Every structure is written in structure tokens, then in C-alpha cells.
Amino acid sequence: MVTSTSRLLRMPQVQAKVDLSKSQIYKLIEQGSFPKQIKVRQRVSAWLSGDIETWVEQRVLESTQEEQLGLPLQD
């Protein structure tokens, strides 16, 4: 059975969900600020959809908290 957390997303799908470029995503992964991809095959990587959804939810929560505190949003 495939659940939302076990569904695999390829790079174009991840980019569409988070509205970031491929290079931005890889930079965030290097910084430890974005979920790491998993190796599906030798030349195929993907992300768990649940990991991406959680990352987006965290960004929304952080943004909301910063707005409530009157803090400037960070890029």
C-alpha cells in the first residue's frame, strides 16, 4: 500500500511543490535545511512526499510565527 509518506517524488515534482530551483534545493540539502533524497536506483533519486510536505508545513509555521512577532522574513 502506498501512503502519502511513502510516495516518491522526483526532482521536477519537488521543485513544483516547493517553488525552488534544483540548485537551491541541493544547496539547502548541503546546509542540512532540506530533506535528503533517497537513492532508488544507481542514477535515480527521489524524495518521500511526507518529508517534503513536512518541510513545507514547517516553513509556513515559521513564517506565521515571524509575522506574529513582527520579525523580518528570512530567505
All heavy atoms as an XYZ file, in Angstrom:
607
protein
N       0.835     -1.178      0.000
C       0.000      0.000      0.000
C       0.885      1.248      0.000
O       1.861      1.341      0.735
C      -0.905      0.007      1.232
C      -1.757      1.246      1.306
S      -3.105      1.207      2.487
C      -2.277      1.187      4.023
N       0.528      2.214     -0.825
C       1.277      3.461     -0.916
C       0.555      4.514     -0.094
O      -0.620      4.791     -0.305
C       1.398      3.929     -2.388
C       2.092      5.262     -2.456
C       2.119      2.886     -3.213
N       1.268      5.087      0.866
C       0.714      6.186      1.652
C       1.357      7.481      1.195
O       2.334      7.470      0.440
C       0.998      5.974      3.155
O       2.405      6.035      3.365
C       0.449      4.642      3.642
N       0.840      8.599      1.675
C       1.399      9.888      1.259
C       2.846     10.035      1.707
O       3.634     10.709      1.079
C       0.554     11.044      1.794
O       0.617     11.081      3.201
N       3.214      9.377      2.814
C       4.592      9.490      3.283
C       5.526      8.578      2.512
O       6.726      8.792      2.496
C       4.707      9.165      4.784
O       4.179      7.864      5.019
C       3.971     10.175      5.625
N       4.980      7.533      1.860
C       5.849      6.609      1.141
C       5.854      6.862     -0.361
O       6.579      6.217     -1.092
C       5.439      5.160      1.421
O       4.153      4.901      0.904
N       5.060      7.798     -0.829
C       5.049      8.121     -2.251
C       6.348      8.839     -2.590
O       6.794      9.733     -1.870
C       3.860      9.022     -2.569
C       3.730      9.328     -4.028
C       2.364      9.916     -4.334
N       2.292     10.179     -5.759
C       2.519     11.359     -6.304
N       2.804     12.402     -5.548
N       2.439     11.522     -7.606
N       6.956      8.435     -3.684
C       8.229      9.032     -4.085
C       8.010     10.163     -5.074
O       7.198     10.059     -5.988
C       9.128      7.964     -4.712
C       9.553      6.838     -3.786
C      10.367      5.804     -4.553
C      10.356      7.367     -2.609
N       8.747     11.249     -4.869
C       8.693     12.403     -5.761
C      10.048     12.579     -6.417
O      11.082     12.548     -5.747
C       8.353     13.673     -4.969
C       7.056     13.682     -4.176
C       6.948     14.966     -3.361
C       5.865     13.524     -5.092
N      10.042     12.803     -7.704
C      11.278     13.095     -8.433
C      11.508     14.603     -8.403
O      10.642     15.390     -8.017
C      11.161     12.587     -9.874
C      10.954     11.066     -9.985
C      12.173     10.249     -9.602
N      13.358     10.623    -10.330
C      13.684     10.165    -11.541
N      12.935      9.282    -12.150
N      14.782     10.587    -12.127
N      12.679     15.032     -8.837
C      13.074     16.437     -8.737
C      12.041     17.411     -9.323
O      11.701     18.402     -8.672
C      14.445     16.652     -9.383
C      14.912     18.088     -9.350
S      15.035     18.831     -7.704
C      16.652     18.300     -7.230
N      11.516     17.185    -10.535
C      10.541     18.147    -11.057
C       9.301     18.289    -10.167
O       8.770     19.397    -10.001
C      10.158     17.569    -12.425
C      11.328     16.727    -12.816
C      11.855     16.154    -11.532
N       8.881     17.201     -9.556
C       7.723     17.259     -8.660
C       8.071     18.016     -7.384
O       7.261     18.799     -6.881
C       7.250     15.842     -8.317
C       6.724     15.074     -9.507
C       6.564     13.601     -9.196
O       7.514     12.939     -8.779
N       5.364     13.081     -9.409
N       9.271     17.795     -6.865
C       9.711     18.504     -5.664
C       9.812     19.998     -5.963
O       9.334     20.831     -5.193
C      11.059     17.944     -5.145
C      11.612     18.802     -4.018
C      10.900     16.500     -4.697
N      10.409     20.336     -7.096
C      10.538     21.746     -7.475
C       9.169     22.411     -7.565
O       8.998     23.551     -7.124
C      11.250     21.863     -8.824
C      12.729     21.579     -8.749
C      13.362     21.650    -10.113
O      13.336     20.675    -10.857
N      13.919     22.805    -10.430
N       8.193     21.719     -8.125
C       6.847     22.279     -8.253
C       6.206     22.494     -6.885
O       5.521     23.494     -6.668
C       5.975     21.364     -9.111
N       6.457     21.586     -5.948
C       5.856     21.697     -4.620
C       6.479     22.810     -3.784
O       5.792     23.463     -3.017
C       5.967     20.383     -3.859
C       4.970     19.337     -4.284
C       5.011     18.162     -3.313
C       3.911     17.179     -3.614
N       2.601     17.635     -3.178
N       7.788     23.019     -3.914
C       8.467     23.985     -3.044
C       8.833     25.286     -3.752
O       9.300     26.220     -3.111
C       9.721     23.369     -2.380
C       9.335     22.165     -1.535
C      10.772     22.997     -3.403
N       8.648     25.344     -5.054
C       8.926     26.541     -5.845
C      10.371     27.017     -5.681
O      10.639     28.199     -5.468
C       7.941     27.657     -5.513
C       7.931     28.751     -6.574
O       8.200     28.435     -7.744
O       7.674     29.926     -6.228
N      11.304     26.051     -5.757
C      12.733     26.357     -5.708
C      13.410     25.705     -6.905
O      12.932     24.707     -7.431
C      13.366     25.802     -4.421
C      12.919     26.401     -3.100
C      13.491     25.594     -1.937
C      13.319     27.857     -2.994
N      14.542     26.272     -7.296
C      15.310     25.676     -8.390
C      16.067     24.455     -7.886
O      16.238     24.252     -6.683
C      16.299     26.690     -8.964
O      17.340     26.919     -8.029
N      16.542     23.658     -8.821
C      17.325     22.471     -8.480
C      18.558     22.861     -7.665
O      18.866     22.231     -6.651
C      17.742     21.751     -9.769
C      18.429     20.426     -9.526
C      18.978     19.819    -10.802
C      17.913     19.524    -11.815
N      18.427     18.750    -12.971
N      19.250     23.915     -8.078
C      20.464     24.320     -7.361
C      20.142     24.820     -5.953
O      20.903     24.567     -5.012
C      21.236     25.381     -8.148
O      20.458     26.538     -8.336
N      19.021     25.509     -5.788
C      18.618     25.966     -4.454
C      18.322     24.775     -3.541
O      18.688     24.780     -2.368
C      17.390     26.870     -4.536
C      17.665     28.228     -5.150
C      16.385     28.999     -5.388
O      15.427     28.491     -5.965
N      16.359     30.242     -4.937
N      17.652     23.770     -4.080
C      17.324     22.575     -3.298
C      18.608     21.876     -2.851
O      18.758     21.546     -1.674
C      16.415     21.626     -4.105
C      15.023     22.263     -4.253
C      16.327     20.244     -3.442
C      14.095     21.548     -5.215
N      19.544     21.670     -3.779
C      20.791     20.993     -3.414
C      21.610     21.812     -2.412
O      22.263     21.245     -1.532
C      21.612     20.651     -4.654
C      21.047     19.469     -5.404
C      20.754     19.555     -6.755
C      20.806     18.256     -4.770
C      20.228     18.471     -7.459
C      20.290     17.166     -5.453
C      20.006     17.282     -6.792
O      19.485     16.211     -7.465
N      21.575     23.117     -2.527
C      22.280     23.966     -1.570
C      21.672     23.816     -0.172
O      22.386     23.699      0.821
C      22.229     25.431     -2.014
C      23.020     26.365     -1.139
C      23.018     27.768     -1.694
C      23.851     28.684     -0.830
N      23.914     30.036     -1.358
N      20.352     23.790     -0.090
C      19.682     23.612      1.196
C      19.973     22.230      1.787
O      20.116     22.085      2.999
C      18.173     23.828      1.053
C      17.728     25.269      0.813
C      16.235     25.328      0.487
C      18.053     26.150      2.009
N      20.061     21.211      0.929
C      20.408     19.864      1.406
C      21.808     19.888      2.027
O      22.024     19.342      3.112
C      20.334     18.830      0.261
C      18.877     18.608     -0.157
C      20.970     17.506      0.685
C      18.718     17.789     -1.432
N      22.755     20.537      1.346
C      24.122     20.637      1.875
C      24.153     21.340      3.224
O      24.948     20.997      4.093
C      25.012     21.406      0.899
C      25.428     20.623     -0.315
C      26.317     21.445     -1.241
O      26.931     22.433     -0.772
O      26.391     21.101     -2.426
N      23.279     22.336      3.398
C      23.219     23.091      4.646
C      22.442     22.356      5.733
O      22.375     22.816      6.871
C      22.557     24.452      4.403
C      23.328     25.351      3.484
C      22.546     26.598      3.094
O      21.352     26.734      3.367
N      23.215     27.515      2.425
N      21.822     21.227      5.369
C      21.021     20.476      6.328
C      19.651     21.081      6.558
O      18.994     20.794      7.559
N      19.201     21.926      5.613
C      17.935     22.634      5.760
C      16.833     22.096      4.866
O      15.769     22.711      4.757
C      18.132     24.120      5.435
O      19.094     24.677      6.283
N      17.066     20.976      4.216
C      16.076     20.387      3.308
C      16.232     18.870      3.389
O      17.351     18.374      3.559
C      16.330     20.867      1.860
C      15.175     20.632      0.930
C      14.124     21.520      0.867
C      15.145     19.510      0.120
C      13.054     21.307      0.010
C      14.088     19.278     -0.743
C      13.033     20.184     -0.801
N      15.125     18.135      3.265
C      15.225     16.668      3.348
C      16.153     16.091      2.277
O      16.161     16.553      1.136
C      13.787     16.196      3.101
C      12.923     17.378      3.345
C      13.752     18.589      3.051
N      16.913     15.092      2.674
C      17.795     14.432      1.714
C      16.995     13.464      0.853
O      16.026     12.867      1.313
C      18.893     13.660      2.441
C      19.926     14.545      3.081
C      21.044     13.722      3.665
C      22.094     14.652      4.259
N      23.234     13.907      4.782
N      17.448     13.333     -0.367
C      16.820     12.386     -1.280
C      17.272     10.973     -0.956
O      18.269     10.790     -0.279
C      17.131     12.741     -2.736
C      18.570     12.559     -3.144
C      19.456     13.744     -2.839
O      19.329     14.382     -1.811
N      20.388     14.028     -3.737
N      16.520     10.005     -1.435
C      16.919      8.610     -1.285
C      17.273      8.066     -2.658
O      16.757      8.529     -3.677
C      15.816      7.754     -0.623
C      14.528      7.785     -1.445
C      15.562      8.195      0.798
C      13.480      6.816     -0.985
N      18.173      7.129     -2.675
C      18.613      6.514     -3.927
C      17.640      5.391     -4.269
O      17.483      4.451     -3.506
C      20.022      5.965     -3.730
C      20.791      5.817     -4.989
C      21.169      7.165     -5.506
C      22.456      7.070     -6.295
N      22.669      8.205     -7.129
N      16.993      5.511     -5.419
C      16.041      4.498     -5.865
C      16.759      3.464     -6.727
O      16.551      2.262     -6.584
C      14.879      5.134     -6.652
C      13.915      4.081     -7.152
C      14.161      6.169     -5.800
N      17.610      3.952     -7.597
C      18.486      3.116     -8.424
C      19.798      3.849     -8.557
O      19.978      4.926     -8.008
C      17.858      2.900     -9.816
C      16.638      1.996     -9.780
C      16.155      1.709    -11.163
N      15.686      2.968    -11.760
C      14.883      3.041    -12.801
N      14.466      1.952    -13.388
N      14.489      4.190    -13.277
N      20.711      3.277     -9.335
C      22.042      3.867     -9.452
C      21.991      5.342     -9.866
O      22.686      6.171     -9.308
C      22.882      3.081    -10.459
C      24.305      3.578    -10.568
C      25.133      2.751    -11.518
O      24.667      1.793    -12.104
N      26.384      3.138    -11.684
N      21.155      5.683    -10.826
C      21.090      7.066    -11.315
C      19.745      7.722    -11.064
O      19.398      8.704    -11.717
C      21.402      7.077    -12.801
C      22.819      6.612    -13.108
C      23.102      6.729    -14.550
N      22.855      8.117    -14.969
C      23.413      8.689    -16.005
N      24.251      8.012    -16.740
N      23.138      9.922    -16.322
N      18.993      7.192    -10.109
C      17.657      7.725     -9.833
C      17.531      8.025     -8.343
O      17.722      7.148     -7.511
C      16.559      6.726    -10.256
C      15.184      7.276     -9.915
C      16.665      6.408    -11.742
N      17.205      9.275     -8.042
C      16.951      9.688     -6.662
C      15.547     10.242     -6.562
O      14.984     10.732     -7.542
C      17.944     10.766     -6.232
O      19.250     10.258     -6.213
N      14.998     10.175     -5.366
C      13.651     10.695     -5.136
C      13.525     11.093     -3.670
O      14.371     10.763     -2.842
C      12.613      9.636     -5.501
N      12.479     11.799     -3.358
C      12.185     12.234     -2.005
C      10.870     11.620     -1.564
O       9.957     11.441     -2.370
C      12.047     13.756     -1.940
C      13.330     14.499     -2.037
C      14.027     15.051     -1.011
C      14.074     14.806     -3.225
N      15.163     15.669     -1.476
C      15.213     15.530     -2.848
C      13.892     14.535     -4.575
C      16.157     15.984     -3.753
C      14.830     14.976     -5.478
C      15.950     15.695     -5.059
N      10.751     11.333     -0.284
C       9.472     10.892      0.253
C       8.540     12.094      0.313
O       8.925     13.161      0.825
C       9.646     10.297      1.650
C      10.391      8.974      1.726
C      10.652      8.597      3.178
C       9.604      7.885      1.020
N       7.347     11.935     -0.196
C       6.414     13.065     -0.240
C       6.119     13.595      1.160
O       5.970     14.805      1.349
C       5.129     12.684     -0.968
O       4.500     11.605     -0.316
N       6.060     12.711      2.142
C       5.813     13.156      3.511
C       6.907     14.061      4.037
O       6.629     15.020      4.766
N       8.155     13.778      3.670
C       9.270     14.632      4.082
C       9.143     16.033      3.483
O       9.388     17.032      4.153
C      10.610     14.032      3.656
C      10.977     12.777      4.435
O      10.303     12.463      5.446
O      11.941     12.111      4.021
N       8.748     16.085      2.225
C       8.590     17.384      1.552
C       7.404     18.142      2.141
O       7.487     19.346      2.402
C       8.438     17.200      0.025
C       9.667     16.486     -0.553
C       8.175     18.536     -0.664
C      11.001     17.158     -0.269
N       6.295     17.449      2.378
C       5.117     18.089      2.969
C       5.441     18.646      4.352
O       5.037     19.760      4.687
C       3.961     17.098      3.041
C       3.401     16.736      1.672
C       2.481     15.535      1.694
O       2.097     15.064      2.796
O       2.150     15.040      0.606
N       6.180     17.894      5.143
C       6.580     18.352      6.476
C       7.469     19.583      6.373
O       7.297     20.551      7.135
C       7.320     17.227      7.243
O       6.433     16.122      7.387
C       7.792     17.697      8.601
N       8.401     19.590      5.432
C       9.288     20.737      5.245
C       8.476     21.992      4.897
O       8.715     23.066      5.456
C      10.307     20.439      4.145
C      11.324     21.512      3.965
C      12.487     21.679      4.654
C      11.262     22.589      3.024
N      13.149     22.789      4.200
C      12.425     23.376      3.196
C      10.339     22.970      2.053
C      12.677     24.507      2.447
C      10.591     24.104      1.298
C      11.753     24.860      1.503
N       7.511     21.848      3.996
C       6.660     22.987      3.609
C       5.860     23.475      4.814
O       5.785     24.684      5.076
C       5.729     22.611      2.432
C       4.685     23.693      2.199
C       6.540     22.349      1.170
N       5.272     22.547      5.559
C       4.487     22.924      6.739
C       5.341     23.675      7.749
O       4.887     24.646      8.361
C       3.869     21.684      7.379
C       2.764     21.066      6.551
C       2.346     19.686      7.028
O       2.892     19.199      8.056
O       1.487     19.078      6.362
N       6.584     23.249      7.929
C       7.489     23.936      8.858
C       7.786     25.355      8.388
O       7.866     26.279      9.192
C       8.789     23.148      9.027
C       8.620     21.877      9.812
C       9.878     21.017      9.832
O      10.761     21.163      8.979
N       9.964     20.115     10.787
N       7.983     25.533      7.073
C       8.238     26.877      6.547
C       7.027     27.775      6.786
O       7.171     28.937      7.153
C       8.520     26.853      5.036
C       9.715     26.030      4.580
C      11.078     26.485      5.027
N      11.463     26.208      6.374
C      11.798     25.016      6.893
N      11.758     23.941      6.178
N      12.162     24.899      8.150
N       5.832     27.253      6.594
C       4.608     28.029      6.819
C       4.500     28.407      8.291
O       4.219     29.563      8.620
C       3.360     27.242      6.352
C       2.077     27.942      6.790
C       3.382     27.054      4.846
N       4.753     27.452      9.178
C       4.688     27.714     10.613
C       5.708     28.768     11.018
O       5.382     29.709     11.758
C       4.921     26.415     11.391
C       4.853     26.510     12.916
C       3.487     27.006     13.371
C       5.167     25.168     13.530
N       6.932     28.652     10.544
C       7.967     29.636     10.861
C       7.585     31.018     10.357
O       7.770     32.014     11.047
C       9.304     29.222     10.257
C       9.944     28.047     10.947
C      11.185     27.546     10.233
O      11.644     28.206      9.271
O      11.705     26.490     10.625
N       7.045     31.074      9.157
C       6.635     32.353      8.577
C       5.529     32.995      9.406
O       5.556     34.194      9.685
C       6.160     32.139      7.137
O       5.655     33.327      6.606
N       4.570     32.196      9.817
C       3.456     32.693     10.631
C       3.957     33.202     11.972
O       3.550     34.268     12.430
C       2.422     31.572     10.850
O       1.990     31.093      9.572
C       1.224     32.058     11.623
N       4.862     32.463     12.597
C       5.412     32.881     13.890
C       6.203     34.171     13.757
O       6.107     35.054     14.600
C       6.292     31.775     14.478
C       5.504     30.575     14.938
C       6.390     29.417     15.361
O       7.585     29.374     15.048
N       5.812     28.462     16.057
N       6.985     34.295     12.690
C       7.773     35.513     12.482
C       6.861     36.710     12.255
O       7.121     37.799     12.757
C       8.725     35.333     11.302
C       9.872     34.388     11.615
C      10.742     34.079     10.417
O      10.369     34.458      9.282
O      11.787     33.447     10.590
N       5.776     36.508     11.515
C       4.826     37.604     11.287
C       4.180     38.038     12.593
O       4.009     39.230     12.844
C       3.753     37.175     10.286
C       4.233     37.109      8.865
C       3.148     36.636      7.910
O       1.984     36.498      8.328
O       3.475     36.396      6.743
N       3.824     37.080     13.435
C       3.189     37.403     14.706
C       4.131     38.150     15.635
O       3.713     38.998     16.407
C       2.682     36.127     15.390
C       1.502     35.511     14.694
C       1.097     34.161     15.294
O       1.789     33.614     16.135
N      -0.036     33.652     14.841
N       5.418     37.847     15.540
C       6.412     38.514     16.377
C       6.926     39.804     15.749
O       7.703     40.522     16.363
C       7.591     37.572     16.641
C       7.276     36.334     17.483
C       8.493     35.411     17.536
C       6.844     36.716     18.890
N       6.543     40.065     14.509
C       6.989     41.253     13.827
C       8.422     41.174     13.339
O       9.066     42.184     13.119
N       8.926     39.946     13.187
C      10.292     39.763     12.716
C      10.331     39.767     11.195
O       9.385     39.322     10.547
C      10.858     38.430     13.224
C      10.938     38.279     14.745
C      11.351     36.864     15.104
C      11.916     39.279     15.322
N      11.420     40.241     10.614
C      11.532     40.194      9.154
C      11.685     38.754      8.677
O      12.317     37.936      9.349
C      12.809     40.997      8.861
C      13.577     40.961     10.132
C      12.576     40.831     11.247
N      11.092     38.431      7.536
C      11.200     37.095      6.971
C      12.597     36.911      6.400
O      13.162     37.806      5.795
C      10.146     36.888      5.875
C       8.702     36.964      6.316
C       7.776     36.811      5.126
C       8.398     35.892      7.340
N      13.159     35.717      6.597
C      14.489     35.407      6.074
C      14.349     34.593      4.825
O      13.439     33.811      4.675
C      15.299     34.633      7.096
C      15.548     35.406      8.366
C      16.339     34.586      9.368
O      16.726     33.467      9.098
N      16.584     35.154     10.531
N      15.306     34.753      3.895
C      15.305     33.962      2.653
C      15.898     32.612      2.897
O      16.800     32.400      3.594
C      16.099     34.672      1.556
C      15.351     35.917      1.073
O      14.115     35.927      1.164
O      16.019     36.849      0.617
